[in-house]
Amino acid sequence: MEHVKDYLKDINKYFESRARLGIMSVLMVEDGGDFTFLKETLQLTDGNLASHLRALEEATYLRVEKQFIGRRPNTRYTATPEGKEAFKAHLDALERLILDNKES
């Protein structure tokens, strides 16, 4: 059982949900994305996406930029350096867990 705890200690709780994992995955590949782009790409509702974005922002994993394009408000999200580092560490932990326990 201690063996499993060694792997789980590096798993980041902020990235456990499918939505947050998806948000960070998109923002690691893209330079950023606006609310509509993330909503359509991840197929989430407005409220669901907003709550997950807020949690990632509060964790300082996302940067939020609000602007107007023409007369329409636009909110753009980018991963912060801290967010990128935390997400990479999370993926590394998952990879170690999978590869070290894969049956040959």
KEFIVO-369394 format. One record per residue (C-alpha): x, y, z; residue number from 1. Coordinates in steps of 0.001 Angstrom, whole numbers. Example, Ala and Ser with C-alpha at 12.3 -4.5 7.8 and 13.67 -1.06 7.14 Angstrom:
2
<u: 12300&v: -4500&w: 7800&num: 1>
<u: 13670&v: -1060&w: 7140&num: 2>
***
This chain:
104
<u: 0&v: 0&w: 0&num: 1>
<u: 2887&v: 2379&w: 716&num: 2>
<u: 3992&v: 1867&w: -2889&num: 3>
<u: 737&v: 3365&w: -4183&num: 4>
<u: 1024&v: 6345&w: -1825&num: 5>
<u: 4412&v: 7173&w: -3372&num: 6>
<u: 2744&v: 7619&w: -6754&num: 7>
<u: -351&v: 9421&w: -5522&num: 8>
<u: 1534&v: 12092&w: -3572&num: 9>
<u: 2519&v: 13787&w: -6851&num: 10>
<u: -974&v: 13725&w: -8372&num: 11>
<u: -2352&v: 17295&w: -8352&num: 12>
<u: -5945&v: 17478&w: -7099&num: 13>
<u: -6596&v: 20550&w: -9279&num: 14>
<u: -6292&v: 18366&w: -12378&num: 15>
<u: -8366&v: 15384&w: -11240&num: 16>
<u: -11556&v: 16404&w: -13052&num: 17>
<u: -11982&v: 15784&w: -16759&num: 18>
<u: -12876&v: 19447&w: -17299&num: 19>
<u: -9744&v: 20849&w: -15643&num: 20>
<u: -7548&v: 18258&w: -17305&num: 21>
<u: -9088&v: 19281&w: -20625&num: 22>
<u: -8722&v: 23010&w: -19990&num: 23>
<u: -5051&v: 22691&w: -19140&num: 24>
<u: -4414&v: 20287&w: -22021&num: 25>
<u: -5879&v: 22777&w: -24493&num: 26>
<u: -3975&v: 25706&w: -23001&num: 27>
<u: -696&v: 23779&w: -23067&num: 28>
<u: -1096&v: 23166&w: -26802&num: 29>
<u: -2626&v: 26517&w: -27749&num: 30>
<u: -1200&v: 29909&w: -26796&num: 31>
<u: -4529&v: 30601&w: -25141&num: 32>
<u: -8201&v: 30478&w: -25817&num: 33>
<u: -11324&v: 32450&w: -25164&num: 34>
<u: -14336&v: 31216&w: -23234&num: 35>
<u: -16298&v: 30234&w: -26344&num: 36>
<u: -13375&v: 28309&w: -27836&num: 37>
<u: -12861&v: 26346&w: -24597&num: 38>
<u: -16591&v: 25716&w: -24214&num: 39>
<u: -16949&v: 24341&w: -27746&num: 40>
<u: -13700&v: 22384&w: -27693&num: 41>
<u: -14404&v: 20717&w: -24360&num: 42>
<u: -18193&v: 20518&w: -24826&num: 43>
<u: -18967&v: 21983&w: -21405&num: 44>
<u: -21833&v: 24156&w: -20230&num: 45>
<u: -21206&v: 27816&w: -19424&num: 46>
<u: -21588&v: 27257&w: -15683&num: 47>
<u: -19445&v: 24145&w: -15567&num: 48>
<u: -16643&v: 25732&w: -17564&num: 49>
<u: -16798&v: 28966&w: -15566&num: 50>
<u: -16513&v: 27182&w: -12221&num: 51>
<u: -13498&v: 25143&w: -13344&num: 52>
<u: -11803&v: 28180&w: -14880&num: 53>
<u: -12340&v: 30108&w: -11644&num: 54>
<u: -10769&v: 27314&w: -9578&num: 55>
<u: -7729&v: 27158&w: -11862&num: 56>
<u: -7431&v: 30952&w: -11779&num: 57>
<u: -7569&v: 30978&w: -7958&num: 58>
<u: -4784&v: 28383&w: -7944&num: 59>
<u: -2768&v: 30827&w: -10139&num: 60>
<u: -2635&v: 28252&w: -12939&num: 61>
<u: -4482&v: 30524&w: -15396&num: 62>
<u: -4208&v: 34136&w: -16451&num: 63>
<u: -7438&v: 35870&w: -17418&num: 64>
<u: -7559&v: 38799&w: -19830&num: 65>
<u: -10821&v: 40637&w: -20354&num: 66>
<u: -11184&v: 42887&w: -23364&num: 67>
<u: -13679&v: 44106&w: -25902&num: 68>
<u: -13601&v: 43039&w: -29512&num: 69>
<u: -15663&v: 45662&w: -31209&num: 70>
<u: -18459&v: 46147&w: -28723&num: 71>
<u: -18507&v: 42579&w: -27496&num: 72>
<u: -16766&v: 41440&w: -24302&num: 73>
<u: -14166&v: 38712&w: -24706&num: 74>
<u: -12429&v: 36743&w: -21970&num: 75>
<u: -9189&v: 35024&w: -22899&num: 76>
<u: -7344&v: 32429&w: -20825&num: 77>
<u: -3690&v: 31411&w: -20892&num: 78>
<u: -1737&v: 29011&w: -18702&num: 79>
<u: 683&v: 30724&w: -16327&num: 80>
<u: 4261&v: 29483&w: -15936&num: 81>
<u: 3202&v: 28061&w: -12544&num: 82>
<u: 250&v: 26330&w: -14174&num: 83>
<u: 2399&v: 24830&w: -16905&num: 84>
<u: 4911&v: 23554&w: -14385&num: 85>
<u: 2206&v: 22064&w: -12131&num: 86>
<u: 467&v: 20429&w: -15078&num: 87>
<u: 3688&v: 18907&w: -16403&num: 88>
<u: 4484&v: 17549&w: -12928&num: 89>
<u: 983&v: 16050&w: -12757&num: 90>
<u: 1389&v: 14372&w: -16145&num: 91>
<u: 4824&v: 13076&w: -15142&num: 92>
<u: 3313&v: 11549&w: -11995&num: 93>
<u: 561&v: 9865&w: -14015&num: 94>
<u: 3106&v: 8563&w: -16506&num: 95>
<u: 5282&v: 7111&w: -13730&num: 96>
<u: 2245&v: 5459&w: -12176&num: 97>
<u: 1217&v: 3881&w: -15476&num: 98>
<u: 4635&v: 2859&w: -16784&num: 99>
<u: 5964&v: 1492&w: -13504&num: 100>
<u: 2865&v: -641&w: -13019&num: 101>
<u: 2267&v: -1799&w: -16581&num: 102>
<u: 2160&v: -5545&w: -16922&num: 103>
<u: 4670&v: -6901&w: -19378&num: 104>
***
